[in-house]
């Protein structure tokens, strides 16, 4: 489908732009891609990325709107945290990220 291919392309293009040491939220990525209220679709898209492609897409830089990792639900939370910490990102004692400081938005 054209719509789904367009969504996928826009979302992945945005995620590739998130710099090391910064994060974006599922909702923000959906909004920047032109698909507001499709945060869950962004999550499903990232979850469906194959292991072969995952190393090319910085999927770990997308977090939930609370600044937490939703990927613990699917078994990749520990990996996501390690990858983010390797980029210099520091989590609070409660496992949250400071989105005011770390959140990235694409320039218009």
C-alpha positions as CSV (number, residue, x, y, z in Angstrom):
1,X,0.0,0.0,0.0
2,X,1.2,3.5,-0.8
3,X,0.1,4.9,2.5
4,X,2.0,2.3,4.5
5,X,5.1,2.5,2.4
6,X,5.0,6.3,2.7
7,X,4.6,6.0,6.5
8,X,7.5,3.5,6.8
9,X,9.8,5.6,4.7
10,X,9.1,8.9,6.5
11,X,9.4,7.3,10.0
12,X,12.7,5.5,9.2
13,X,14.1,8.6,7.6
14,X,13.4,10.6,10.8
15,X,14.8,7.9,13.1
16,X,18.0,7.9,11.0
17,X,18.4,11.6,11.8
18,X,18.2,11.3,15.6
19,X,21.8,12.1,16.7
20,X,23.8,10.0,19.1
21,X,23.1,10.9,22.7
22,X,19.6,12.2,21.9
23,X,16.2,10.5,21.8
24,X,12.7,11.1,20.4
25,X,9.4,9.6,21.4
26,X,7.1,7.3,19.4
27,X,4.5,10.1,19.3
28,X,6.9,12.8,18.2
29,X,8.3,10.6,15.4
30,X,4.7,10.0,14.2
31,X,3.9,13.7,14.4
32,X,7.1,14.8,12.5
33,X,6.3,12.2,9.9
34,X,2.9,13.7,9.3
35,X,0.9,11.0,11.0
36,X,-0.2,12.4,14.3
37,X,-1.7,9.9,16.8
38,X,0.1,7.0,15.2
39,X,2.7,6.5,18.0
40,X,1.8,2.8,18.3
41,X,2.3,2.3,14.6
42,X,5.9,3.7,15.0
43,X,6.5,1.1,17.7
44,X,5.1,-1.7,15.6
45,X,7.2,-0.7,12.7
46,X,10.4,-0.7,14.8
47,X,9.4,-4.0,16.4
48,X,9.1,-5.5,12.9
49,X,12.6,-4.5,11.8
50,X,14.6,-7.6,11.1
51,X,17.8,-8.3,13.0
52,X,19.8,-7.8,9.8
53,X,18.6,-4.3,9.4
54,X,18.3,-3.3,13.1
55,X,22.0,-2.4,13.3
56,X,21.5,0.2,10.6
57,X,18.5,1.8,12.2
58,X,19.1,3.5,15.6
59,X,15.8,2.1,17.0
60,X,17.1,2.5,20.5
61,X,16.8,6.2,20.3
62,X,13.0,6.1,20.3
63,X,11.3,5.9,23.7
64,X,7.9,6.4,25.2
65,X,6.4,9.8,26.1
66,X,7.3,9.3,29.8
67,X,11.0,9.0,28.9
68,X,11.0,5.3,29.7
69,X,11.7,2.2,27.7
70,X,8.7,0.3,26.4
71,X,10.8,-2.4,25.0
72,X,11.0,-4.4,28.2
73,X,7.6,-5.7,27.3
74,X,9.1,-7.5,24.2
75,X,12.4,-8.5,25.8
76,X,14.8,-5.9,24.4
77,X,14.7,-3.3,27.1
78,X,18.0,-4.3,28.6
79,X,19.6,-4.1,25.1
80,X,18.1,-0.7,24.4
81,X,19.3,0.7,27.8
82,X,22.9,-0.6,27.1
83,X,22.9,0.9,23.7
84,X,21.7,4.3,25.0
85,X,24.1,4.3,27.9
86,X,26.9,3.5,25.4
87,X,26.0,6.8,23.7
88,X,26.4,8.7,27.0
89,X,22.7,8.8,27.9
90,X,22.1,8.7,31.7
91,X,18.9,7.2,33.2
92,X,17.4,8.4,36.5
93,X,17.2,6.0,39.4
94,X,13.6,5.3,38.3
95,X,14.7,4.4,34.8
96,X,13.5,7.6,33.1
97,X,15.2,9.9,30.7
98,X,15.2,13.7,30.9
99,X,13.2,14.4,27.8
100,X,13.5,18.2,28.3
101,X,17.3,17.8,27.9
102,X,17.5,14.8,25.5
103,X,14.5,15.0,23.2
104,X,15.3,15.7,19.6
105,X,13.0,17.3,17.1
106,X,13.6,17.5,13.3
107,X,14.2,21.0,12.0
108,X,11.4,22.2,9.7
